Amino acid sequence: MTEAGTSLASTPDGPSSNVVLEVQSVDAGYGAHTVLRDVSLDVREGEIISLLGHNGAGKSTLLRAIAGAIGVAKGDIRFRGESQIGHGSARVAQDGIALVPQGRGIFPTLTIGENLQLGAGVARRVTDRPTVTQDFVLDLFPALARRLHEEAGTLSGGQQQMVAIGTALMASPRFLLLDEPSTGLAPVLVQTMLDQIQAVHRELEIGVLIVEQNIHEALRVSDRAYVLRLGEIVREGPAATLLDDPDIWGLF
Ligand SMILES: Nc1ncnc2c1ncn2[C@@H]1O[C@H](COP(=O)(O)OP(=O)(O)OP(=O)(O)O)[C@@H](O)[C@H]1O
């Protein structure tokens, strides 16, 4: 149910040029509870895409489906042209898709360094991508360098988020799925976090699909966005267009 005037076909190169990730008419959910209905979305090379929507719209569920953490009842999810259906989360991670879940997903009793090395363990099983080093992560998040040997659970919310993203980067991903990376951050830090994500995207040339509640901030760093409502995509378009559209706020 995409609104007219925002379709992908309006791009000069057409809908399928340089598509890295493609979600095609997906239904997914939990057992008998269908959450996502006929969801389609794509991310092209060099893009940051925002996935927006109110609580319970199905944003996390879509990220989990892409990451292979839950099954898909209908449709297809293709990464670099290959269907991911049935691959499971370990294989999807090795193919280069890293999920940073909501709530950070770090190991609080391991040190920051040990958490980062868990990501490096995934990277050791892949040979076709340049390795993201610990130095890169510590340059990106200097606050972690100073506390490398401390337990991750002792860090502030924002620093734990850095550990989660850093661990995902250490897996040398091709694509990052970020579920509300600014959760729990002070407003002044939200902008910094999103700027750092944009820097990572540019420097490592990896695709990013980001779920965010901070709509303005998310659109500021994104190329395009999709809006999910009750499990369906109800709006999509260039970030700049959505930012200027007063009707967008009625969708939340
Ligand atoms: N593990 C689960 N088992 C069963 N139902 C779930 C599970 N996780 C989420 N749901 C349900 O799926 C629906 C979509 O939830 P989801 O977390 O994907 O939404 P969301 O858009 O990410 O919301 P939020 O912004 O609150 O995280 C909700 O009705 C939720 O109750």
Ligand as a Chemical Component Dictionary entry (heavy atoms), coordinates in Angstrom:
data_LIG
# 
_chem_comp.id                   LIG 
_chem_comp.type                 NON-POLYMER 
_chem_comp.pdbx_formal_charge   0 
_chem_comp.three_letter_code    LIG 
# 
loop_
_chem_comp_atom.comp_id 
_chem_comp_atom.atom_id 
_chem_comp_atom.alt_atom_id 
_chem_comp_atom.type_symbol 
_chem_comp_atom.charge 
_chem_comp_atom.model_Cartn_x 
_chem_comp_atom.model_Cartn_y 
_chem_comp_atom.model_Cartn_z 
_chem_comp_atom.pdbx_ordinal 
LIG N1  N1  N 0 9.006  -12.622 20.413 1  
LIG C1  C1  C 0 7.751  -12.285 20.131 2  
LIG N2  N2  N 0 6.760  -13.200 20.234 3  
LIG C2  C2  C 0 5.460  -12.872 19.923 4  
LIG N3  N3  N 0 5.078  -11.639 19.501 5  
LIG C3  C3  C 0 6.029  -10.710 19.387 6  
LIG C4  C4  C 0 7.406  -10.973 19.690 7  
LIG N4  N4  N 0 8.117  -9.844  19.471 8  
LIG C5  C5  C 0 7.231  -8.904  19.045 9  
LIG N5  N5  N 0 5.981  -9.427  19.006 10 
LIG C6  C6  C 0 4.780  -8.725  18.565 11 
LIG O1  O1  O 0 4.980  -8.322  17.218 12 
LIG C7  C7  C 0 4.380  -7.038  16.992 13 
LIG C8  C8  C 0 5.446  -6.133  16.385 14 
LIG O2  O2  O 0 6.499  -5.962  17.348 15 
LIG P1  P1  P 0 7.889  -5.292  16.968 16 
LIG O3  O3  O 0 8.752  -5.379  18.174 17 
LIG O4  O4  O 0 8.365  -5.859  15.693 18 
LIG O5  O5  O 0 7.443  -3.780  16.732 19 
LIG P2  P2  P 0 8.320  -2.477  16.632 20 
LIG O6  O6  O 0 7.766  -1.688  15.519 21 
LIG O7  O7  O 0 9.749  -2.842  16.593 22 
LIG O8  O8  O 0 7.966  -1.766  18.005 23 
LIG P3  P3  P 0 8.917  -1.061  19.096 24 
LIG O9  O9  O 0 9.178  0.292   18.541 25 
LIG O10 O10 O 0 8.008  -1.005  20.302 26 
LIG O11 O11 O 0 10.109 -1.920  19.272 27 
LIG C9  C9  C 0 3.830  -6.572  18.334 28 
LIG O12 O12 O 0 2.448  -6.858  18.341 29 
LIG C10 C10 C 0 4.562  -7.432  19.330 30 
LIG O13 O13 O 0 3.761  -7.663  20.473 31 
# 
loop_
_chem_comp_bond.comp_id 
_chem_comp_bond.atom_id_1 
_chem_comp_bond.atom_id_2 
_chem_comp_bond.value_order 
_chem_comp_bond.pdbx_ordinal 
LIG N1  C1  SING 1  
LIG C1  N2  SING 2  
LIG C1  C4  DOUB 3  
LIG N2  C2  DOUB 4  
LIG C2  N3  SING 5  
LIG N3  C3  DOUB 6  
LIG C3  C4  SING 7  
LIG C3  N5  SING 8  
LIG C4  N4  SING 9  
LIG N4  C5  DOUB 10 
LIG C5  N5  SING 11 
LIG N5  C6  SING 12 
LIG C6  O1  SING 13 
LIG C6  C10 SING 14 
LIG O1  C7  SING 15 
LIG C7  C8  SING 16 
LIG C7  C9  SING 17 
LIG C8  O2  SING 18 
LIG O2  P1  SING 19 
LIG P1  O3  DOUB 20 
LIG P1  O4  SING 21 
LIG P1  O5  SING 22 
LIG O5  P2  SING 23 
LIG P2  O6  DOUB 24 
LIG P2  O7  SING 25 
LIG P2  O8  SING 26 
LIG O8  P3  SING 27 
LIG P3  O9  DOUB 28 
LIG P3  O10 SING 29 
LIG P3  O11 SING 30 
LIG C9  O12 SING 31 
LIG C9  C10 SING 32 
LIG C10 O13 SING 33 
# 
